[in-house]
Amino acid sequence: MKTDDLIDALAAGLQPARPARLNLWLLIAAAAASVTAVALLLGVHHSLTEVLSSPTLVLKGLYTAALAGAALWLALRAGRPGADTRTPLITLLGVVGAAILWGAIEVAAAPADQRMAVWLGQTWTICGPNILMTAAASALPVFLAARSLAPTRPAFAGMALGVAAG
C-alpha cells in the first residue's frame, strides 16, 4: 500500500470536528457561585433596591461584566489552536485601560488633600481579599467550562480564565 492510499483509507468517512466551546451551564454556575459568595462574604444590604440604582454600582457592574466577557472571549480564542487572540486581548486591555483612565480622572478631579482617600477608598484593606475569595468560588466552574478547549499556550489561556473568574 502506498502512502497516499493509506492516507485516503484513514481519512475515509471523517466529518469535520465542531469547534470547541465553553460550557455555558458551568459559566452560569460560576456566576451563581460568585453572587452567592458575595452575599455570604459581604451580606445583603438592607436597602438593596436603592443601592442597585446607584450610578456607581451600575458602572462597577458594567466594568465587571465587560472584563469577564473580554476574558472569556480571549480564553475561547486562546483555546483554539491557530486562532488569532489579538482582538480579544486588545478588548481586554481596553476595558482595563478605560477603568484606569476613569480612576485617574476621578483622582485628578479631587482636591489635592483628598486624592489618597479617593484613590484608596475606605475599604482598600479588605477589598482585595474579598475579590480573591469570590474568585475562588467561581474558579472551578470557569476552568471546568474550558475543558473541551485545546490551548497551545496553556498559561496564556489560564490567565484569561483567571481574569474571568476574578
DSSP file (Angstrom, degrees, kcal/mol; ACC not computed):
  #  RESIDUE AA STRUCTURE BP1 BP2  ACC     N-H-->O    O-->H-N    N-H-->O    O-->H-N    TCO  KAPPA ALPHA  PHI   PSI    X-CA   Y-CA   Z-CA
    1    1 A M              0   0    0      0, 0.0     2,-0.1     0, 0.0     0, 0.0   0.000 360.0 360.0 360.0 134.2    0.0    0.0    0.0
    2    2 A K     >  -     0   0    0      1,-0.1     4,-2.3     4,-0.0     5,-0.2  -0.446 360.0-109.7 -84.5 161.0    1.3    3.4   -1.0
    3    3 A T  H  > S+     0   0    0      1,-0.2     4,-2.5     2,-0.2     5,-0.2   0.894 118.3  51.8 -57.8 -43.9    1.3    6.4    1.4
    4    4 A D  H  > S+     0   0    0      1,-0.2     4,-2.3     2,-0.2    -1,-0.2   0.888 109.6  49.9 -63.4 -38.3   -1.4    8.2   -0.5
    5    5 A D  H  > S+     0   0    0      2,-0.2     4,-2.3     1,-0.2    -1,-0.2   0.897 110.4  50.5 -65.9 -39.7   -3.6    5.1   -0.4
    6    6 A L  H  X S+     0   0    0     -4,-2.3     4,-2.4     2,-0.2    -2,-0.2   0.920 110.8  48.5 -63.6 -44.2   -3.0    4.8    3.4
    7    7 A I  H  X S+     0   0    0     -4,-2.5     4,-2.1     1,-0.2    -2,-0.2   0.919 111.9  49.4 -62.5 -43.5   -3.9    8.4    4.0
    8    8 A D  H  X S+     0   0    0     -4,-2.3     4,-0.7     1,-0.2    -1,-0.2   0.896 111.3  49.6 -62.4 -39.9   -7.1    8.1    1.9
    9    9 A A  H  < S+     0   0    0     -4,-2.3     3,-0.5     1,-0.2    -2,-0.2   0.894 112.9  46.3 -66.6 -39.6   -8.1    4.9    3.8
   10   10 A L  H  < S+     0   0    0     -4,-2.4    -1,-0.2     1,-0.2    -2,-0.2   0.837 114.7  47.5 -70.6 -32.3   -7.5    6.6    7.2
   11   11 A A  H >< S+     0   0    0     -4,-2.1     3,-1.6    -5,-0.2    -1,-0.2   0.514  82.6 120.6 -88.6  -4.3   -9.4    9.7    6.1
   12   12 A A  T 3< S+     0   0    0     -4,-0.7    -3,-0.0    -3,-0.5    -4,-0.0  -0.391  82.7   6.2 -65.1 131.0  -12.4    7.9    4.7
   13   13 A G  T 3  S+     0   0    0      1,-0.3    -1,-0.3    -2,-0.1     2,-0.2   0.529  89.0 148.3  78.8   6.6  -15.7    8.8    6.4
   14   14 A L    <   -     0   0    0     -3,-1.6    -1,-0.3     3,-0.0    -3,-0.0  -0.514  32.0-155.1 -75.4 142.3  -14.3   11.6    8.5
   15   15 A Q        -     0   0    0     -2,-0.2     2,-0.0     1,-0.0    -1,-0.0  -0.865  30.6 -94.2-111.0 149.3  -16.5   14.5    9.4
   16   16 A P        -     0   0    0      0, 0.0     2,-0.2     0, 0.0    -1,-0.0  -0.370  44.7-114.9 -61.7 139.8  -15.2   18.0   10.3
   17   17 A A        -     0   0    0      1,-0.1     3,-0.1    -2,-0.0    -3,-0.0  -0.523  26.1-116.7 -75.4 141.1  -14.9   18.5   14.0
   18   18 A R        -     0   0    0     -2,-0.2    -1,-0.1     1,-0.1     3,-0.1  -0.538  40.0 -98.6 -72.8 143.8  -17.2   21.0   15.6
   19   19 A P        -     0   0    0      0, 0.0    -1,-0.1     0, 0.0   130,-0.1  -0.374  42.4-106.4 -64.3 141.4  -15.3   23.9   17.2
   20   20 A A        -     0   0    0    128,-0.1     2,-0.3    59,-0.1   129,-0.1  -0.358  40.9-166.3 -65.8 146.4  -14.8   23.6   20.9
   21   21 A R        -     0   0    0     -3,-0.1   127,-0.3   124,-0.1     2,-0.3  -0.905  26.8-100.5-131.8 159.6  -17.0   25.8   23.1
   22   22 A L        -     0   0    0     -2,-0.3     2,-0.8   126,-0.1   124,-0.2  -0.607  47.2-106.3 -75.2 142.5  -17.1   27.0   26.6
   23   23 A N     >  -     0   0    0    122,-1.9     4,-1.8    -2,-0.3     3,-0.2  -0.616  28.8-160.1 -75.3 110.2  -19.7   25.1   28.6
   24   24 A L  H  > S+     0   0    0     -2,-0.8     4,-2.3     1,-0.2     5,-0.2   0.864  87.4  55.3 -61.3 -39.3  -22.5   27.6   29.1
   25   25 A W  H  > S+     0   0    0      1,-0.2     4,-2.2     2,-0.2    -1,-0.2   0.881 108.2  48.4 -65.3 -37.5  -24.0   25.8   32.1
   26   26 A L  H  > S+     0   0    0     -3,-0.2     4,-2.1     2,-0.2    -1,-0.2   0.855 109.9  52.4 -70.6 -33.2  -20.7   25.8   34.0
   27   27 A L  H  X S+     0   0    0     -4,-1.8     4,-2.2     2,-0.2    -2,-0.2   0.887 109.5  49.3 -67.6 -37.3  -20.3   29.5   33.3
   28   28 A I  H  X S+     0   0    0     -4,-2.3     4,-2.4     2,-0.2    -2,-0.2   0.905 110.3  51.1 -64.7 -41.1  -23.8   30.1   34.7
   29   29 A A  H  X S+     0   0    0     -4,-2.2     4,-2.4     1,-0.2    -2,-0.2   0.876 108.4  52.3 -62.8 -37.1  -22.8   28.0   37.7
   30   30 A A  H  X S+     0   0    0     -4,-2.1     4,-2.2     2,-0.2    -2,-0.2   0.912 109.4  48.6 -65.2 -42.2  -19.7   30.2   38.1
   31   31 A A  H  X S+     0   0    0     -4,-2.2     4,-2.4     2,-0.2    -2,-0.2   0.914 112.5  48.5 -63.5 -42.0  -21.8   33.4   38.0
   32   32 A A  H  X S+     0   0    0     -4,-2.4     4,-2.5     1,-0.2    -2,-0.2   0.892 110.0  51.9 -64.7 -39.0  -24.2   31.9   40.6
   33   33 A A  H  X S+     0   0    0     -4,-2.4     4,-2.6     2,-0.2    -1,-0.2   0.890 109.9  50.0 -63.9 -38.9  -21.2   30.9   42.8
   34   34 A S  H  X S+     0   0    0     -4,-2.2     4,-2.5     2,-0.2    -2,-0.2   0.933 111.7  46.5 -64.6 -45.8  -19.9   34.5   42.6
   35   35 A V  H  X S+     0   0    0     -4,-2.4     4,-2.4     1,-0.2    -2,-0.2   0.916 114.2  48.5 -63.5 -42.2  -23.2   36.0   43.6
   36   36 A T  H  X S+     0   0    0     -4,-2.5     4,-2.6     2,-0.2     5,-0.2   0.914 111.0  50.4 -63.6 -42.8  -23.5   33.5   46.4
   37   37 A A  H  X S+     0   0    0     -4,-2.6     4,-2.9     2,-0.2     5,-0.3   0.899 110.7  49.1 -63.7 -40.1  -20.0   34.2   47.6
   38   38 A V  H  X>S+     0   0    0     -4,-2.5     4,-2.7     2,-0.2     5,-0.7   0.927 112.2  48.6 -64.5 -43.5  -20.6   38.0   47.6
   39   39 A A  H  X5S+     0   0    0     -4,-2.4     4,-1.1     3,-0.2    -2,-0.2   0.900 116.8  42.4 -63.3 -40.5  -23.9   37.5   49.5
   40   40 A L  H  <5S+     0   0    0     -4,-2.6    -2,-0.2    -5,-0.2    -1,-0.2   0.896 120.9  40.2 -73.7 -40.1  -22.2   35.3   52.1
   41   41 A L  H  <5S+     0   0    0     -4,-2.9    -2,-0.2    -5,-0.2    -3,-0.2   0.923 133.2  19.8 -75.0 -44.7  -19.0   37.3   52.4
   42   42 A L  H  <5S-     0   0    0     -4,-2.7    -3,-0.2    -5,-0.3    -2,-0.2   0.624 100.6-133.5-103.5 -16.2  -20.5   40.8   52.4
   43   43 A G     << -     0   0    0     -4,-1.1     2,-0.5    -5,-0.7    -1,-0.2  -0.106  32.5 -68.3  83.0 170.9  -24.1   40.2   53.3
   44   44 A V        -     0   0    0     -4,-0.1     2,-0.1    -5,-0.1    -5,-0.0  -0.895  50.9-120.0-103.5 125.7  -27.1   41.6   51.6
   45   45 A H    >   -     0   0    0     -2,-0.5     3,-1.0     1,-0.1     4,-0.1  -0.373  15.1-130.9 -66.2 138.7  -27.6   45.3   52.0
   46   46 A H  T 3  S+     0   0    0      1,-0.3     3,-0.2     2,-0.1     2,-0.2   0.786 107.3  41.3 -64.7 -27.7  -30.9   46.2   53.7
   47   47 A S  T 3> S+     0   0    0      1,-0.2     4,-2.1     2,-0.1     3,-0.5  -0.425  73.2 150.9-114.8  57.0  -31.8   48.8   51.0
   48   48 A L  H <>  +     0   0    0     -3,-1.0     4,-2.6     1,-0.2    -1,-0.2   0.841  67.3  56.6 -59.9 -38.2  -30.6   46.7   48.1
   49   49 A T  H  > S+     0   0    0      1,-0.2     4,-0.7     2,-0.2    -1,-0.2   0.880 109.5  45.9 -65.2 -36.9  -33.1   48.3   45.6
   50   50 A E  H >4 S+     0   0    0     -3,-0.5     3,-0.6     1,-0.2     4,-0.2   0.914 113.6  48.9 -69.3 -42.2  -31.8   51.8   46.3
   51   51 A V  H >< S+     0   0    0     -4,-2.1     3,-1.6     1,-0.2     6,-0.3   0.877 105.0  58.8 -65.9 -37.8  -28.2   50.7   46.1
   52   52 A L  H 3< S+     0   0    0     -4,-2.6    -1,-0.2     1,-0.3    -2,-0.2   0.740 101.7  55.1 -66.0 -22.2  -28.8   48.9   42.8
   53   53 A S  T << S+     0   0    0     -4,-0.7    -1,-0.3    -3,-0.6    -2,-0.2   0.450  81.0 116.5 -89.0  -0.1  -30.0   52.1   41.2
   54   54 A S    <>  -     0   0    0     -3,-1.6     4,-2.2    -4,-0.2     5,-0.2  -0.497  66.2-139.2 -69.1 132.0  -26.7   53.9   42.1
   55   55 A P  H  > S+     0   0    0      0, 0.0     4,-2.5     0, 0.0     5,-0.2   0.858 102.6  56.1 -61.1 -34.1  -24.7   55.0   39.0
   56   56 A T  H  > S+     0   0    0      2,-0.2     4,-2.3     1,-0.2     5,-0.2   0.927 108.6  45.7 -64.1 -44.1  -21.5   53.9   40.7
   57   57 A L  H  > S+     0   0    0     -6,-0.3     4,-2.4     2,-0.2    -1,-0.2   0.880 111.2  53.0 -67.4 -37.0  -22.8   50.4   41.2
   58   58 A V  H  X S+     0   0    0     -4,-2.2     4,-2.5     2,-0.2    -2,-0.2   0.923 110.4  47.9 -62.6 -43.8  -24.1   50.2   37.7
   59   59 A L  H  X S+     0   0    0     -4,-2.5     4,-2.6     2,-0.2    -2,-0.2   0.893 111.2  50.6 -64.4 -39.8  -20.7   51.3   36.3
   60   60 A K  H  X S+     0   0    0     -4,-2.3     4,-2.5     2,-0.2    -1,-0.2   0.901 111.4  48.6 -63.8 -39.9  -18.9   48.7   38.5
   61   61 A G  H  X S+     0   0    0     -4,-2.4     4,-2.6     2,-0.2    -2,-0.2   0.907 111.8  48.5 -65.5 -42.4  -21.3   46.0   37.3
   62   62 A L  H  X S+     0   0    0     -4,-2.5     4,-2.7     2,-0.2     5,-0.2   0.911 112.2  49.5 -63.8 -41.9  -20.7   47.1   33.6
   63   63 A Y  H  X S+     0   0    0     -4,-2.6     4,-2.7     2,-0.2    -2,-0.2   0.931 112.4  47.5 -61.5 -45.7  -17.0   47.0   34.2
   64   64 A T  H  X S+     0   0    0     -4,-2.5     4,-2.6     2,-0.2     5,-0.2   0.916 114.1  46.7 -63.1 -44.1  -17.1   43.6   35.8
   65   65 A A  H  X S+     0   0    0     -4,-2.6     4,-2.7     2,-0.2    -1,-0.2   0.908 114.0  47.7 -65.5 -42.0  -19.3   42.2   33.0
   66   66 A A  H  X S+     0   0    0     -4,-2.7     4,-2.6     2,-0.2     5,-0.2   0.903 113.0  48.8 -65.7 -40.6  -17.1   43.7   30.3
   67   67 A L  H  X S+     0   0    0     -4,-2.7     4,-2.3    -5,-0.2    -2,-0.2   0.937 114.7  44.2 -64.6 -46.7  -13.9   42.4   32.0
   68   68 A A  H  X S+     0   0    0     -4,-2.6     4,-2.6    -5,-0.2     5,-0.2   0.914 114.6  49.7 -64.9 -42.8  -15.4   38.9   32.3
   69   69 A G  H  X S+     0   0    0     -4,-2.7     4,-2.2    -5,-0.2    -2,-0.2   0.925 112.9  45.6 -63.0 -45.1  -16.8   38.9   28.8
   70   70 A A  H  X S+     0   0    0     -4,-2.6     4,-2.4     1,-0.2    22,-0.2   0.892 113.6  50.1 -65.5 -38.8  -13.5   40.0   27.2
   71   71 A A  H  X S+     0   0    0     -4,-2.3     4,-2.5    -5,-0.2    -2,-0.2   0.896 111.3  48.1 -67.7 -39.5  -11.5   37.5   29.3
   72   72 A L  H  X S+     0   0    0     -4,-2.6     4,-2.5     2,-0.2    -2,-0.2   0.890 111.4  50.5 -66.9 -38.9  -13.8   34.6   28.3
   73   73 A W  H  X S+     0   0    0     -4,-2.2     4,-2.4    -5,-0.2    -2,-0.2   0.922 111.8  48.0 -62.5 -44.0  -13.6   35.7   24.7
   74   74 A L  H  X S+     0   0    0     -4,-2.4     4,-2.8    14,-0.2    -2,-0.2   0.912 111.7  49.6 -63.2 -42.6   -9.8   35.7   25.0
   75   75 A A  H  X S+     0   0    0     -4,-2.5     4,-1.4     2,-0.2    -2,-0.2   0.901 110.3  50.9 -63.6 -40.5   -9.8   32.3   26.7
   76   76 A L  H  < S+     0   0    0     -4,-2.5    -2,-0.2     2,-0.2    -1,-0.2   0.928 114.1  43.3 -63.1 -45.1  -12.0   30.9   24.0
   77   77 A R  H >< S+     0   0    0     -4,-2.4     3,-1.3     1,-0.2     6,-0.3   0.884 113.4  51.6 -68.1 -38.4   -9.7   32.2   21.2
   78   78 A A  H 3< S+     0   0    0     -4,-2.8    74,-0.7     1,-0.3    75,-0.5   0.741 103.6  60.8 -70.0 -21.2   -6.6   31.1   23.1
   79   79 A G  T 3< S+     0   0    0     -4,-1.4    71,-3.4    72,-0.2    -1,-0.3   0.386  91.4  76.6 -86.7   3.2   -8.1   27.6   23.4
   80   80 A R  S X  S-     0   0    0     -3,-1.3     3,-2.3    69,-0.2    72,-0.1  -0.958  89.1-120.3-116.0 115.3   -8.3   27.1   19.7
   81   81 A P  T 3  S+     0   0    0      0, 0.0     3,-0.1     0, 0.0    -2,-0.1  -0.271  95.9  10.4 -55.9 131.3   -5.0   26.2   18.0
   82   82 A G  T 3  S+     0   0    0      1,-0.3     2,-0.2    -4,-0.1    -4,-0.1   0.380  92.5 138.8  83.2  -3.9   -4.1   28.8   15.4
   83   83 A A    <   -     0   0    0     -3,-2.3     2,-0.5    -6,-0.3    -1,-0.3  -0.476  58.6-113.7 -76.5 145.7   -6.8   31.3   16.4
   84   84 A D        -     0   0    0     -2,-0.2     3,-0.1     1,-0.1    -1,-0.1  -0.669  30.3-178.5 -80.5 124.8   -5.9   34.9   16.5
   85   85 A T     >  +     0   0    0     -2,-0.5     4,-2.1     1,-0.1     5,-0.2   0.356  56.4  96.5-103.8   3.7   -6.0   36.3   20.0
   86   86 A R  H  > S+     0   0    0      1,-0.2     4,-2.8     2,-0.2     5,-0.2   0.936  82.4  47.9 -63.7 -48.0   -5.1   39.9   19.2
   87   87 A T  H  > S+     0   0    0      1,-0.2     4,-2.3     2,-0.2    -1,-0.2   0.934 115.3  43.2 -64.0 -47.4   -8.6   41.4   19.0
   88   88 A P  H  > S+     0   0    0      0, 0.0     4,-2.6     0, 0.0   -14,-0.2   0.876 114.8  51.5 -65.7 -32.9   -9.9   39.9   22.3
   89   89 A L  H  X S+     0   0    0     -4,-2.1     4,-2.7     2,-0.2    -2,-0.2   0.923 110.8  47.4 -67.0 -42.7   -6.6   40.8   24.0
   90   90 A I  H  X S+     0   0    0     -4,-2.8     4,-2.2     2,-0.2    -1,-0.2   0.889 111.9  51.6 -63.8 -38.4   -6.9   44.4   22.9
   91   91 A T  H  X S+     0   0    0     -4,-2.3     4,-2.2    -5,-0.2    -2,-0.2   0.936 110.8  47.4 -62.9 -46.5  -10.5   44.4   24.0
   92   92 A L  H  X S+     0   0    0     -4,-2.6     4,-2.1   -22,-0.2    -2,-0.2   0.929 114.0  46.6 -60.5 -46.5   -9.5   43.1   27.5
   93   93 A L  H  X S+     0   0    0     -4,-2.7     4,-2.9     1,-0.2    -1,-0.2   0.844 109.7  55.6 -65.6 -32.3   -6.7   45.7   27.7
   94   94 A G  H  X S+     0   0    0     -4,-2.2     4,-2.6     2,-0.2    -1,-0.2   0.895 106.7  49.4 -65.4 -40.3   -9.1   48.4   26.6
   95   95 A V  H  X S+     0   0    0     -4,-2.2     4,-1.9     2,-0.2    -2,-0.2   0.936 114.9  44.1 -63.4 -46.0  -11.5   47.5   29.4
   96   96 A V  H  X S+     0   0    0     -4,-2.1     4,-2.4     1,-0.2    -2,-0.2   0.918 113.8  51.2 -64.4 -43.2   -8.7   47.7   31.9
   97   97 A G  H  X S+     0   0    0     -4,-2.9     4,-2.7     1,-0.2    -2,-0.2   0.887 107.8  52.0 -61.9 -39.9   -7.4   50.9   30.3
   98   98 A A  H  X S+     0   0    0     -4,-2.6     4,-2.6     2,-0.2    -1,-0.2   0.897 110.2  49.0 -63.9 -39.4  -10.8   52.5   30.5
   99   99 A A  H  X S+     0   0    0     -4,-1.9     4,-2.5     2,-0.2    -2,-0.2   0.907 112.2  48.0 -66.3 -41.0  -11.1   51.7   34.2
  100  100 A I  H  X S+     0   0    0     -4,-2.4     4,-2.5     2,-0.2    -2,-0.2   0.921 113.0  48.5 -64.7 -43.3   -7.6   53.1   34.8
  101  101 A L  H  X S+     0   0    0     -4,-2.7     4,-2.3     2,-0.2    -2,-0.2   0.922 111.5  49.4 -62.4 -44.8   -8.4   56.3   32.9
  102  102 A W  H  X S+     0   0    0     -4,-2.6     4,-2.4     1,-0.2    -2,-0.2   0.926 112.6  48.0 -60.5 -44.9  -11.7   56.7   34.7
  103  103 A G  H  X S+     0   0    0     -4,-2.5     4,-2.5     1,-0.2    -2,-0.2   0.894 110.1  51.7 -63.1 -40.1   -9.9   56.3   38.1
  104  104 A A  H  X S+     0   0    0     -4,-2.5     4,-2.7     2,-0.2    -1,-0.2   0.890 109.9  49.4 -64.6 -38.6   -7.2   58.7   37.1
  105  105 A I  H  X S+     0   0    0     -4,-2.3     4,-2.1     2,-0.2    -2,-0.2   0.923 111.1  50.0 -64.8 -43.7   -9.8   61.3   36.1
  106  106 A E  H  X S+     0   0    0     -4,-2.4     4,-0.8     2,-0.2    -2,-0.2   0.923 114.1  44.5 -60.0 -44.9  -11.6   60.8   39.5
  107  107 A V  H >< S+     0   0    0     -4,-2.5     3,-0.6     1,-0.2    -2,-0.2   0.913 113.6  49.8 -67.6 -42.3   -8.3   61.2   41.4
  108  108 A A  H 3< S+     0   0    0     -4,-2.7    -1,-0.2     1,-0.2    -2,-0.2   0.830 108.9  52.9 -66.3 -31.2   -7.2   64.2   39.4
  109  109 A A  H 3< S+     0   0    0     -4,-2.1    -1,-0.2    -5,-0.2    -2,-0.2   0.672  93.4  91.2 -78.2 -16.7  -10.6   65.9   39.9
  110  110 A A  S << S-     0   0    0     -4,-0.8     5,-0.1    -3,-0.6    -3,-0.0  -0.420  93.6 -91.6 -76.5 152.9  -10.4   65.5   43.7
  111  111 A P    >>  -     0   0    0      0, 0.0     3,-1.9     0, 0.0     4,-0.6  -0.325  41.0-111.1 -59.6 148.8   -8.9   68.2   45.9
  112  112 A A  G >4 S+     0   0    0      1,-0.3     3,-0.8     2,-0.2     4,-0.3   0.832 116.1  52.7 -55.4 -38.0   -5.2   67.6   46.5
  113  113 A D  G 34 S+     0   0    0      1,-0.2    -1,-0.3     2,-0.1     4,-0.2   0.619 112.9  45.0 -76.5 -10.2   -5.6   66.8   50.1
  114  114 A Q  G <> S+     0   0    0     -3,-1.9     4,-2.4     2,-0.1    -1,-0.2   0.366  82.0  98.6-111.0   3.7   -8.2   64.2   49.4
  115  115 A R  H <X S+     0   0    0     -3,-0.8     4,-2.7    -4,-0.6     5,-0.2   0.887  82.8  50.0 -63.2 -40.4   -6.6   62.4   46.5
  116  116 A M  H  > S+     0   0    0     -4,-0.3     4,-2.7     1,-0.2     5,-0.3   0.910 112.4  48.0 -65.2 -40.4   -5.2   59.5   48.5
  117  117 A A  H  > S+     0   0    0      2,-0.2     4,-2.2     1,-0.2    -2,-0.2   0.880 113.3  47.9 -66.8 -37.5   -8.6   58.9   50.1
  118  118 A V  H  < S+     0   0    0     -4,-2.4    -2,-0.2     2,-0.2    -1,-0.2   0.902 114.2  47.6 -67.8 -40.8  -10.3   59.0   46.7
  119  119 A W  H  < S+     0   0    0     -4,-2.7    -2,-0.2    -5,-0.2    -3,-0.2   0.944 124.1  29.0 -66.4 -49.3   -7.7   56.6   45.2
  120  120 A L  H  < S-     0   0    0     -4,-2.7     3,-0.2    -5,-0.2     4,-0.2   0.806  92.9-160.9 -84.7 -29.7   -7.8   54.0   48.0
  121  121 A G     <  -     0   0    0     -4,-2.2     3,-0.2    -5,-0.3    -1,-0.1  -0.270  40.9 -70.4  73.8-169.4  -11.3   54.5   49.2
  122  122 A Q  S    S+     0   0    0      1,-0.2     3,-0.2     2,-0.1    -1,-0.2   0.634 127.6  46.0 -95.9 -16.0  -12.5   53.3   52.7
  123  123 A T    >>  +     0   0    0     -3,-0.2     4,-2.1     1,-0.1     3,-1.0   0.097  68.0 119.9-116.5  23.2  -12.3   49.5   52.0
  124  124 A W  H 3> S+     0   0    0      1,-0.3     4,-0.6    -3,-0.2    -1,-0.1   0.762  73.6  56.6 -64.7 -24.0   -9.0   49.1   50.3
  125  125 A T  H 34 S+     0   0    0     -3,-0.2    -1,-0.3     1,-0.2    -2,-0.1   0.775 119.3  28.9 -78.4 -24.3   -7.6   46.7   53.0
  126  126 A I  H <> S+     0   0    0     -3,-1.0     4,-1.8     2,-0.1    -2,-0.2   0.597 103.0  77.3-109.5 -13.5  -10.5   44.2   52.7
  127  127 A C  H  X S+     0   0    0     -4,-2.1     4,-2.4     2,-0.2     5,-0.2   0.926  92.9  51.4 -65.9 -46.0  -11.5   44.6   49.1
  128  128 A G  H  X S+     0   0    0     -4,-0.6     4,-2.3     1,-0.2    -1,-0.2   0.945 111.7  44.9 -58.6 -52.9   -8.6   42.6   47.6
  129  129 A P  H  > S+     0   0    0      0, 0.0     4,-2.4     0, 0.0    -1,-0.2   0.876 112.5  53.2 -60.7 -35.6   -9.1   39.6   49.9
  130  130 A N  H  X S+     0   0    0     -4,-1.8     4,-2.3     2,-0.2    -2,-0.2   0.900 108.7  49.3 -65.4 -39.3  -12.8   39.7   49.2
  131  131 A I  H  X S+     0   0    0     -4,-2.4     4,-2.6     2,-0.2    -1,-0.2   0.914 111.4  49.8 -64.9 -41.7  -12.2   39.7   45.5
  132  132 A L  H  X S+     0   0    0     -4,-2.3     4,-2.1     2,-0.2    -2,-0.2   0.909 111.6  47.6 -63.6 -42.0   -9.9   36.7   45.8
  133  133 A M  H  X S+     0   0    0     -4,-2.4     4,-1.3     2,-0.2    -1,-0.2   0.889 113.3  48.1 -67.5 -37.4  -12.4   34.7   47.9
  134  134 A T  H  X S+     0   0    0     -4,-2.3     4,-1.2     1,-0.2     3,-0.2   0.908 111.5  50.3 -66.6 -41.1  -15.2   35.5   45.5
  135  135 A A  H  X S+     0   0    0     -4,-2.6     4,-1.5     1,-0.2     3,-0.2   0.863 105.1  57.6 -64.5 -35.5  -12.9   34.5   42.6
  136  136 A A  H  X S+     0   0    0     -4,-2.1     4,-0.6     1,-0.2    -1,-0.2   0.855 103.0  54.7 -63.3 -33.7  -12.1   31.2   44.4
  137  137 A A  H  < S+     0   0    0     -4,-1.3    -1,-0.2    -3,-0.2    -2,-0.2   0.841 117.7  34.1 -68.3 -32.6  -15.8   30.4   44.5
  138  138 A S  H  X S+     0   0    0     -4,-1.2     4,-1.9    -3,-0.2    -2,-0.2   0.559  96.9  85.3 -99.8  -8.4  -16.1   30.7   40.7
  139  139 A A  H  X S+     0   0    0     -4,-1.5     4,-2.8     1,-0.2     5,-0.3   0.918  85.8  52.8 -63.7 -46.1  -12.7   29.5   39.6
  140  140 A L  H  X S+     0   0    0     -4,-0.6     4,-2.5     1,-0.2     5,-0.2   0.941 112.2  43.1 -60.3 -50.4  -13.5   25.8   39.5
  141  141 A P  H  > S+     0   0    0      0, 0.0     4,-1.9     0, 0.0    -1,-0.2   0.882 114.0  52.9 -63.7 -33.9  -16.6   26.1   37.2
  142  142 A V  H  X S+     0   0    0     -4,-1.9     4,-0.6     2,-0.2    -2,-0.2   0.943 113.0  42.7 -64.8 -45.9  -14.9   28.6   35.0
  143  143 A F  H >< S+     0   0    0     -4,-2.8     3,-0.8     1,-0.2    -1,-0.2   0.875 113.5  51.9 -69.8 -35.7  -11.9   26.3   34.4
  144  144 A L  H >< S+     0   0    0     -4,-2.5     3,-1.6    -5,-0.3    -1,-0.2   0.831 101.1  62.9 -67.1 -30.6  -14.1   23.2   34.0
  145  145 A A  H 3< S+     0   0    0     -4,-1.9  -122,-1.9     1,-0.3     3,-0.3   0.740 102.8  51.1 -64.0 -21.8  -16.1   25.2   31.4
  146  146 A A  T X< S+     0   0    0     -3,-0.8     3,-1.7    -4,-0.6    -1,-0.3   0.260  74.8 109.1-100.3  11.2  -13.0   25.3   29.3
  147  147 A R  T <  S+     0   0    0     -3,-1.6    -1,-0.2     1,-0.3    -2,-0.1   0.807  74.5  56.3 -59.5 -31.2  -12.1   21.6   29.4
  148  148 A S  T 3  S+     0   0    0     -3,-0.3    -1,-0.3  -127,-0.3  -128,-0.1   0.567  89.1  97.5 -80.8  -6.2  -13.0   21.0   25.8
  149  149 A L    <   -     0   0    0     -3,-1.7   -69,-0.2  -129,-0.1   -73,-0.1  -0.341  62.5-149.3 -78.8 163.7  -10.6   23.7   24.5
  150  150 A A        -     0   0    0    -71,-3.4     2,-0.1  -130,-0.1    -3,-0.1  -0.607  18.7-170.0-133.0  72.2   -7.1   22.8   23.3
  151  151 A P        -     0   0    0      0, 0.0   -72,-0.2     0, 0.0   -73,-0.1  -0.369  19.6-161.1 -69.0 140.7   -4.8   25.8   24.1
  152  152 A T  S    S+     0   0    0    -74,-0.7   -73,-0.1     1,-0.3   -74,-0.0   0.628  95.8  43.0 -89.3 -17.0   -1.3   25.8   22.5
  153  153 A R  S  > S+     0   0    0    -75,-0.5     4,-2.2     1,-0.1     3,-0.3  -0.765  72.7 177.7-124.1  83.6   -0.3   28.4   25.2
  154  154 A P  H  > S+     0   0    0      0, 0.0     4,-2.7     0, 0.0     5,-0.2   0.841  78.0  53.6 -60.7 -36.6   -1.9   27.0   28.4
  155  155 A A  H  > S+     0   0    0      2,-0.2     4,-2.2     1,-0.2     5,-0.1   0.903 110.3  47.8 -65.7 -39.3   -0.5   29.7   30.7
  156  156 A F  H  > S+     0   0    0     -3,-0.3     4,-2.0     2,-0.2    -1,-0.2   0.928 114.5  45.4 -65.8 -45.9   -2.0   32.4   28.5
  157  157 A A  H  X S+     0   0    0     -4,-2.2     4,-2.3     1,-0.2    -2,-0.2   0.891 112.4  52.5 -63.9 -39.3   -5.4   30.7   28.3
  158  158 A G  H  X S+     0   0    0     -4,-2.7     4,-2.5    -5,-0.2    -2,-0.2   0.872 106.2  53.6 -64.5 -37.6   -5.2   30.1   32.1
  159  159 A M  H  X S+     0   0    0     -4,-2.2     4,-2.3     2,-0.2    -1,-0.2   0.929 109.2  48.5 -61.3 -44.6   -4.5   33.8   32.7
  160  160 A A  H  X S+     0   0    0     -4,-2.0     4,-2.1     1,-0.2    -2,-0.2   0.908 112.4  47.8 -63.5 -41.4   -7.6   34.7   30.7
  161  161 A L  H  X S+     0   0    0     -4,-2.3     4,-2.4     2,-0.2    -1,-0.2   0.876 110.1  53.2 -66.8 -36.9   -9.7   32.2   32.6
  162  162 A G  H  X S+     0   0    0     -4,-2.5     4,-2.1     2,-0.2    -2,-0.2   0.896 108.6  49.0 -63.5 -40.9   -8.3   33.5   35.9
  163  163 A V  H  < S+     0   0    0     -4,-2.3    -2,-0.2     2,-0.2    -1,-0.2   0.912 111.0  51.0 -64.3 -41.6   -9.3   37.1   35.0
  164  164 A A  H  < S+     0   0    0     -4,-2.1    -2,-0.2     1,-0.2    -1,-0.2   0.905 110.5  48.5 -62.5 -41.0  -12.8   35.8   34.1
  165  165 A A  H  <        0   0    0     -4,-2.4    -1,-0.2     1,-0.3    -2,-0.2   0.886 360.0 360.0 -66.5 -37.5  -13.1   34.1   37.4
  166  166 A G     <        0   0    0     -4,-2.1    -1,-0.3    -5,-0.2    -2,-0.2   0.487 360.0 360.0 -68.4 360.0  -12.0   37.2   39.3
